[in-house]
Amino acid sequence: MANLEFVGYLAGFLVAIALSPQLIKTWRTKSTKDISILWTLTLMTGLILWIVYAVANKILPLAIFASIEFSMALILFVLKIKYK
């Protein structure tokens, strides 16, 4: 079971860092013209549902990394509104 939990943490980490390049580029360039508001809202909604599911089922890796990814998506959403 410990090996399987490690896979969950590794997967969560990889998914969480996947949004990092877009977030960094947006922060540096202050340009969000290529980011869809609908995509961002859909991503955030899915992540909230994942968090609820993970907490309800006590799946710690998913809860942690979905929360991190949601935070990053929220920052991207705020930047989209700010730099529009």
Secondary structure per residue as TSV (DSSP state, phi and psi in degrees):
chain	resnum	aa	ss	phi	psi
A	1	M	-	360.0	-35.9
A	2	A	H	-62.3	-37.9
A	3	N	H	-65.4	-39.4
A	4	L	H	-66.5	-37.8
A	5	E	H	-65.3	-38.2
A	6	F	H	-60.4	-41.1
A	7	V	H	-60.4	-40.1
A	8	G	H	-62.9	-44.0
A	9	Y	H	-65.7	-41.6
A	10	L	H	-64.4	-45.6
A	11	A	H	-61.3	-44.5
A	12	G	H	-61.4	-42.5
A	13	F	H	-61.9	-46.2
A	14	L	H	-63.8	-42.0
A	15	V	H	-67.0	-39.0
A	16	A	H	-65.2	-39.2
A	17	I	H	-79.7	-11.0
A	18	A	H	-61.7	-31.1
A	19	L	T	-85.7	-12.1
A	20	S	H	-57.0	-48.0
A	21	P	H	-58.8	-40.2
A	22	Q	H	-66.5	-41.3
A	23	L	H	-64.2	-45.1
A	24	I	H	-64.3	-44.5
A	25	K	H	-62.0	-43.0
A	26	T	H	-63.5	-43.2
A	27	W	H	-61.6	-44.3
A	28	R	H	-72.6	-44.6
A	29	T	H	-87.0	-18.9
A	30	K	-	58.0	31.9
A	31	S	-	-121.2	127.0
A	32	T	-	-126.0	19.0
A	33	K	T	-62.4	-27.2
A	34	D	T	-94.1	5.5
A	35	I	S	-103.0	126.1
A	36	S	-	-84.2	130.3
A	37	I	H	-63.6	-41.4
A	38	L	H	-62.3	-42.1
A	39	W	H	-61.9	-45.1
A	40	T	H	-63.2	-44.5
A	41	L	H	-65.8	-39.0
A	42	T	H	-64.5	-44.2
A	43	L	H	-59.7	-47.4
A	44	M	H	-62.7	-40.3
A	45	T	H	-63.6	-45.8
A	46	G	H	-60.8	-40.1
A	47	L	H	-67.7	-38.6
A	48	I	H	-61.5	-43.1
A	49	L	H	-64.1	-39.0
A	50	W	H	-62.1	-41.9
A	51	I	H	-62.4	-46.1
A	52	V	H	-60.1	-46.6
A	53	Y	H	-60.6	-46.1
A	54	A	H	-64.5	-42.5
A	55	V	H	-66.3	-43.6
A	56	A	H	-63.3	-32.4
A	57	N	T	-102.7	7.2
A	58	K	T	55.8	47.7
A	59	I	-	-104.2	88.8
A	60	L	H	-58.5	-46.3
A	61	P	H	-58.2	-43.7
A	62	L	H	-66.2	-42.3
A	63	A	H	-62.2	-44.2
A	64	I	H	-64.3	-54.4
A	65	F	H	-76.6	-28.3
A	66	A	H	-66.6	-35.1
A	67	S	H	-66.9	-41.2
A	68	I	H	-64.1	-46.6
A	69	E	H	-62.9	-39.8
A	70	F	H	-61.6	-42.3
A	71	S	H	-60.3	-42.5
A	72	M	H	-66.4	-41.7
A	73	A	H	-65.2	-37.3
A	74	L	H	-64.3	-41.9
A	75	I	H	-62.5	-43.0
A	76	L	H	-61.8	-40.6
A	77	F	H	-62.2	-45.1
A	78	V	H	-62.3	-42.3
A	79	L	H	-65.3	-36.8
A	80	K	H	-60.2	-45.0
A	81	I	H	-67.2	-43.1
A	82	K	H	-66.4	-43.2
A	83	Y	T	-96.7	10.1
A	84	K	-	-63.7	360.0
